[in-house]
Every structure is written in structure tokens, then in C-alpha cells.
């Protein structure tokens, strides 16, 4: 490591990372724990289209405040 780098690394989940990025541009949000919201319990994609991936990983949700958007779900397809 270089002398200017910290020896301590802070582990952040994807919702926490996105919440920090939104805070940098002035959007207030709160990171939710994985599987704590009913939105995460359903199917992510329709199975009727050929472009739909079968493997989808849930990364968590963000609750966005003071906007018309209630929740943002973070998913990884592949």
C-alpha cells in the first residue's frame, strides 16, 4: 500500500453505495436490507420474451425520499 492510502476499508452494500452517490447530487435516500421489502419477493422479469435472462441476482433496494419514486430495486442480470 502507499503511504497516502488508509489501512481501513469500509465494506458497503450496493444500496449503501448508490445512496452515497445520490447524496452527492442532492437526492435523499435510504438503503434497505436485502429481502426486507415485499417488492423483492416477486419475479424480476417476464418469462415470455427470449431476451429475458434466467439468472437474476437481487442486490437490495433504496427508498428515495421527497420524489414520486418510492423504491428503486437494484438487480444484476446474467
C-alpha positions in Angstrom: 0.0 0.0 0.0 1.0 3.6 -0.5 1.5 5.9 2.4 -1.5 8.0 1.4 -3.9 5.1 1.4 -5.9 4.2 4.5 -5.3 0.8 6.1 -9.0 0.5 7.0 -11.6 -0.5 4.4 -15.3 0.2 5.0 -17.5 -2.5 3.5 -20.6 -1.1 1.9 -23.5 -2.9 0.2 -24.7 -1.9 -3.3 -27.7 0.1 -1.8 -25.4 2.0 0.5 -23.0 2.8 -2.4 -25.9 4.1 -4.6 -27.4 6.0 -1.6 -24.0 7.8 -1.2 -23.8 8.6 -4.9 -27.4 10.0 -4.8 -26.5 12.1 -1.7 -23.6 13.6 -3.7 -26.1 15.1 -6.2 -28.6 16.2 -3.5 -31.1 13.3 -3.6 -32.1 12.0 -0.2 -32.4 8.2 0.0 -32.2 5.3 2.5 -30.6 1.9 1.8 -32.8 -1.1 2.7 -31.7 -4.5 3.7 -31.9 -7.3 1.2 -35.2 -9.2 1.3 -36.8 -6.7 3.7 -39.2 -5.2 1.1 -42.2 -7.0 -0.5 -41.1 -5.8 -3.9 -38.1 -8.1 -3.8 -40.2 -11.3 -3.4 -41.7 -11.4 -6.9 -40.3 -12.2 -10.4 -37.9 -9.6 -11.7 -38.6 -10.2 -15.5 -41.3 -11.7 -17.6 -40.5 -15.2 -18.9 -42.4 -14.6 -22.2 -39.6 -12.9 -24.1 -36.5 -14.5 -25.4 -34.1 -11.7 -24.3 -35.1 -12.3 -20.7 -32.2 -13.7 -18.6 -32.9 -16.6 -16.3 -30.3 -15.7 -13.7 -31.1 -12.5 -11.8 -29.5 -11.5 -8.5 -31.2 -9.2 -6.1 -28.7 -6.6 -4.7 -31.2 -4.7 -2.5 -33.5 -1.6 -2.6 -33.3 2.1 -2.0 -36.1 4.2 -0.6 -36.0 7.6 -2.4 -37.4 10.4 -0.3 -39.2 13.6 -1.5 -39.9 12.3 -5.0 -42.6 10.5 -6.9 -40.4 7.3 -6.8 -41.0 5.2 -3.7 -38.4 2.4 -4.2 -35.6 1.5 -6.5 -34.6 -2.1 -6.8 -31.0 -3.0 -7.7 -30.7 -6.2 -9.6 -27.9 -7.9 -11.5 -28.7 -10.0 -14.6 -26.6 -12.5 -16.3 
